[in-house]
C-alpha cells in the first residue's frame, strides 16, 4: 500500500496539470544510489506494465513496479514548503537508514 498526504496529492496534481495530459499516471520507484543503497524516483508515465501495481490515492493513480514495491510498500509521501522552498518527504517504514537529504535510504545495515 502507498499513501499520499493531502499536500502531496495537491502537488502531484499541480505538476501533472502543467503536463497537459490527463492520462498520465504518477510513478514511484527506487533506483541504485551513490549515497546509500537506494533512492526514490518520481515520474509521470502513460504506460502500465503487466507486473505494475496500481494504487488509487484520492484521485491520484500511483504506479509502482514489482521490483520497487518491497522497498516502498507502506510508504507515505508528503509535501511541505518552508522558507527554503518546497519538497516531497518520504516516510518509509522499510528504511533502516536514511540520508540527510531524505531521498536515499538503505534496507540493511551496510552501504554498498
ABEGO torsion letter per residue (X at the ends): XBBBBAAAAAAAAAAAAAAGBAABBBBBBBBBBAABABBBBBBBBABBBAABBBBBBGGBBBBBBAAAAAAABGBBBBBBBBAAEBBBBBBBAABABBBAAGABBBABABBX
